[in-house]
Amino acid sequence: MKAPLALLASATLLAGCQSVGELPTEQLGSANFTLSNGVPAGTARLLGSGDTVSLAIAVAGLTPGAHGFHLHTTGDCTRPEFTSAGGHLNPYGKGHGIMDSDGAHMGDLPNLTVSAQGTATATFDLRGNRAELLSALFDSDGTAIVIHADPDDGTSEPAGNAGKRVACAVLKQS
């Protein structure tokens, strides 16, 4: 299973219409996803290019369709519920959801679309400047990346009706 995940991660980094000058130049952090049953499910890489910070992921073993995808306040992925990861990362007290008129939590990300084969690759630029993001992501209790069972509706408090947590990864600074 490691070879396909490595290929997914490589494809994620190379995907898109970026020129060489726009490609991330620095790995800032990484994480390994685990499903609620303990099976490894993929990787995440936190990448930097100038003041932009991006999160690139490659996952497998999920149900097809849209899944809520968030950064959570605590770098702890205790199975099977992953509730130890806390709520969404929200250092500025914003409302929930990428469609919130007040602006989204730092931890709110677009839904992750999983293919019919149960795999997904995606790269998301995080909101905020590099210094603020790194300070919040790598604070004293760390940050978890959580994938939910259902799509995030983009507005409902506190988690967009995204359902149970099905995969989790603890972000570690590089």
N, C-alpha and C positions, 0 to 999 in steps of 0.2 A: 504494500500500500504506500510505502514511502516514495517510490519512484513516480507514481501518478501525481501525488501531492507536490513533489518537487517540480514536475512539469507544469502543474497548474500555477504554482507560485511564479515560475519563470514567465509563463504566458501573461500573467497579470501585470508583471513589471514591464513587459514589452507591448502590451495592448494599448490601443488608443492612437491618436494622431499627434503625438508629441514629437518635437524635434529633439535632436541630441542635446541642445542647450537647455531644454525644458525638463529633461529626465531628472528624477531625484538623484542627488549626488552623495547622500549620506544616509546610512542606516542608523536611526536613533533608538530603536527598540524592536523587540520581537515577542511573539507569544505562540503557544501551541494549544489548539482547541481540543477539548475533550467532550464527548457526548455524555449525557446524564448516566449512561451505563458504564462509563469508564473507557470506552473505545476512542482512540485518537481520531480526530476529525479534520485536522488541517493546521494551517499556519497563518500568522499575521505578521506583517512587517510595518514598522513606523518609519517613514522615510522623510528626509528633509531636502529641500532645495531652496536656498535663500531663506526667506521668512515663511515659506509655505511648508506645512506639515501634512503628509498624506498617510492614509492607512490602506495598505494593500493586503487582501486576504485571498486565500484559496482553501476551500472546505469541501468535504465529501461526507456522505452518509446521512444527509438530511432529506426530509420529505420535499418533493417538488413544490414550487410556488413561492410566494412572497413571505418573507420572515422579517419581523422586527429585529433591529440590529442596533445595539447601543454600547456606549462606554459607561461603565458603572463605577461607583465611588470607591470601592474597596477591592484590592487585588487579592481576592480569595474566591476560589471556585470549588467549594465543598459540595460534593455530589450527594444526592441526585438532583436536588432542586436548585442549587446554585444561589440560594437566597443570601448566602454569606457575602455575595458581591455588592449588596446594598442596592440603593436606588441609582437613578441616572446621575452621571457626573454633571453637576450644575453649580459651579463656584460663583456664578453671578446672579443666582436666584431668578432665572428666566422661567417662563411658562414652558409646559411640555409641548413638543412637537415641532417638526420643521415647518409647519404651516401656522404656528402661533404668531399673532400680530406683534407680540412683545419681543420676538426673537426666540430661538430654540435654546434648550439646554446645550452645553458644550458636548454632552454625550449623545445627543440625538443625531442619528445618521439616517440616510435614506434606507428604505427596505432593501433587503438582500434578496435577489431573485435566484432561486435554485432550479436547475435544469431537471428534465425528466429522469436523468441518470443520477440525481441526488447530489450534484456538484455545483459549485459556484466560485467564480473569481470576480473580484471587484476592487477598484481603487477609489477611495473617497478623500477629498481634501477636507481637512478639519477646519472649523471656524475659529478664528483667533490668530494672534501672532505667535510666532515660534516660542518666545520666552514665556508667555502666559500659558500656552499649551503644555510645554514641558514641565513647568512648575506644577500645574494641576494634575497631569498624568503621573508624574513621578514624585508625588507628595509622600508623606511618611507611611501611609497605608496602601499606597499603590492604586492601580486601576485594573479592572477586569473588562473584557470585551465579551458581551453576551449576545447570543442569537436566540430569539424566541420562536415558539411554535407557529404563531400566526403573524400576519402583517400588522404593522403599527399604523393606526388610522391618522397619525400626524397631528392630533389635537387633544384626545382624551387624557385626563390626568389619572394616575400618575405615569402610566406606561403605554398609552395608546391602544389599550385593549389587545396587546400583542400576545397574550397568553403565557403559558408556562415557559420557563427557560430550558432550552434543549441542548445548548452547547455553550461552553465558557472557556476563556483563555486569560491568563494573568500576564499583563504587559510588563516586560522586563527591559530596563534601560540598557542600551548597548555601550 
